[in-house]
Amino acid sequence: MKIAYSGIEGAFAYIAAKRIFPEDELVSFGDFHSAYKAIENDECDYAVLPIENSYAGDVGQVTDLMFQGELFVNGVYTLNVVQNLLGVKGSTLQTICKVISHPQALEQCADFLRVHNYESIEAINTARAAKQVALNDDPTVAAIASEETAALYGLQVLAQGINEQQDNSTRFVVLSKNQNQKVCKDSGTFIMMFAVKNEAGALVKVLNRLGEFGYNMVAIHSRPLKSHAWEYYFYIEVEGNSSQKDFEQMVHEIQYRCDKLKIFK
């Protein structure tokens, strides 16, 4: 199979896709939209895209694609993010003067960089930073990225686990044209995305019905609707079994409160 992801070899999306689909061909795309469209256009079989980072929050571009598009979620995978300082052979902590990485990675490792008095330089992502360091072959410049990225570009790990927040993780959705083809371990949750009708208390009534049917909401995000100014849709994750007998009844009772409802289970 062909698996779409956004970024280059060594990016965290690449690492997540490789762990989910270790035997399949990974296909790089320049952005989330292109990777998503590759599935819709039958260029690839699955797309692995990030939806949320525990440090930086939700990835709105991807949830927008999920809400507007026609693909189904066939799994949610959590990748623990460990940031490392990578340099060319012969470099040491003492030779390094500048560090290149994605702004979020630089922020996550700010204390380490400050203690060593390193200059920070922003890059598009961690993998591109590592690739740039490898190509320049300069012992005074390092990158912040994963150990897998170091192996891909022939870099050495100068310091491990330098991110301040050790429980940093990113969650990825696995998307395809097919429904109910689980490719990740079932997390016991399902995703609902909806825009409520312009009625007093519509959102509260939707959330109340979930609780009345015994479902527990574990996360909620709002995003602006692209088609209507100052109107929003909601992304929620719900804990509970979507195959229990009253699930369809719950959906039916919520449906009439919504202008649009999508459920990924």
ChimeraX attribute file (.defattr): number of C-alpha atoms within 10 A of each C-alpha:
attribute: neighborCount
match mode: 1-to-1
recipient: residues
	/A:1	11
	/A:2	17
	/A:3	26
	/A:4	30
	/A:5	32
	/A:6	23
	/A:7	22
	/A:8	18
	/A:9	21
	/A:10	25
	/A:11	22
	/A:12	26
	/A:13	24
	/A:14	25
	/A:15	18
	/A:16	24
	/A:17	25
	/A:18	18
	/A:19	12
	/A:20	17
	/A:21	18
	/A:22	11
	/A:23	9
	/A:24	12
	/A:25	14
	/A:26	21
	/A:27	20
	/A:28	17
	/A:29	16
	/A:30	11
	/A:31	13
	/A:32	20
	/A:33	15
	/A:34	15
	/A:35	24
	/A:36	27
	/A:37	17
	/A:38	22
	/A:39	21
	/A:40	17
	/A:41	10
	/A:42	12
	/A:43	14
	/A:44	21
	/A:45	17
	/A:46	30
	/A:47	28
	/A:48	30
	/A:49	28
	/A:50	27
	/A:51	18
	/A:52	19
	/A:53	18
	/A:54	14
	/A:55	13
	/A:56	12
	/A:57	11
	/A:58	16
	/A:59	15
	/A:60	16
	/A:61	14
	/A:62	19
	/A:63	22
	/A:64	18
	/A:65	15
	/A:66	21
	/A:67	21
	/A:68	12
	/A:69	12
	/A:70	15
	/A:71	22
	/A:72	21
	/A:73	25
	/A:74	22
	/A:75	23
	/A:76	23
	/A:77	22
	/A:78	15
	/A:79	18
	/A:80	16
	/A:81	20
	/A:82	20
	/A:83	25
	/A:84	24
	/A:85	28
	/A:86	32
	/A:87	30
	/A:88	25
	/A:89	15
	/A:90	12
	/A:91	20
	/A:92	18
	/A:93	16
	/A:94	9
	/A:95	14
	/A:96	20
	/A:97	16
	/A:98	16
	/A:99	24
	/A:100	28
	/A:101	25
	/A:102	21
	/A:103	16
	/A:104	14
	/A:105	23
	/A:106	23
	/A:107	15
	/A:108	20
	/A:109	20
	/A:110	16
	/A:111	14
	/A:112	17
	/A:113	20
	/A:114	11
	/A:115	8
	/A:116	12
	/A:117	12
	/A:118	18
	/A:119	13
	/A:120	20
	/A:121	15
	/A:122	15
	/A:123	19
	/A:124	12
	/A:125	21
	/A:126	28
	/A:127	28
	/A:128	22
	/A:129	24
	/A:130	31
	/A:131	21
	/A:132	19
	/A:133	23
	/A:134	23
	/A:135	10
	/A:136	10
	/A:137	17
	/A:138	17
	/A:139	20
	/A:140	18
	/A:141	24
	/A:142	34
	/A:143	35
	/A:144	30
	/A:145	30
	/A:146	24
	/A:147	19
	/A:148	16
	/A:149	27
	/A:150	24
	/A:151	12
	/A:152	14
	/A:153	19
	/A:154	15
	/A:155	25
	/A:156	20
	/A:157	23
	/A:158	17
	/A:159	15
	/A:160	15
	/A:161	16
	/A:162	19
	/A:163	23
	/A:164	15
	/A:165	15
	/A:166	13
	/A:167	11
	/A:168	17
	/A:169	17
	/A:170	21
	/A:171	20
	/A:172	24
	/A:173	24
	/A:174	24
	/A:175	26
	/A:176	25
	/A:177	16
	/A:178	14
	/A:179	13
	/A:180	12
	/A:181	14
	/A:182	14
	/A:183	15
	/A:184	15
	/A:185	10
	/A:186	13
	/A:187	11
	/A:188	11
	/A:189	18
	/A:190	20
	/A:191	18
	/A:192	16
	/A:193	22
	/A:194	23
	/A:195	23
	/A:196	24
	/A:197	14
	/A:198	12
	/A:199	9
	/A:200	8
	/A:201	11
	/A:202	17
	/A:203	18
	/A:204	10
	/A:205	14
	/A:206	20
	/A:207	15
	/A:208	14
	/A:209	15
	/A:210	18
	/A:211	12
	/A:212	10
	/A:213	13
	/A:214	15
	/A:215	19
	/A:216	15
	/A:217	17
	/A:218	10
	/A:219	11
	/A:220	13
	/A:221	15
	/A:222	16
	/A:223	16
	/A:224	15
	/A:225	16
	/A:226	12
	/A:227	8
	/A:228	8
	/A:229	8
	/A:230	9
	/A:231	14
	/A:232	16
	/A:233	20
	/A:234	19
	/A:235	21
	/A:236	18
	/A:237	18
	/A:238	21
	/A:239	17
	/A:240	17
	/A:241	15
	/A:242	18
	/A:243	9
	/A:244	8
	/A:245	9
	/A:246	13
	/A:247	16
	/A:248	12
	/A:249	11
	/A:250	17
	/A:251	15
	/A:252	11
	/A:253	14
	/A:254	21
	/A:255	16
	/A:256	14
	/A:257	20
	/A:258	18
	/A:259	12
	/A:260	14
	/A:261	18
	/A:262	17
	/A:263	17
	/A:264	18
	/A:265	21
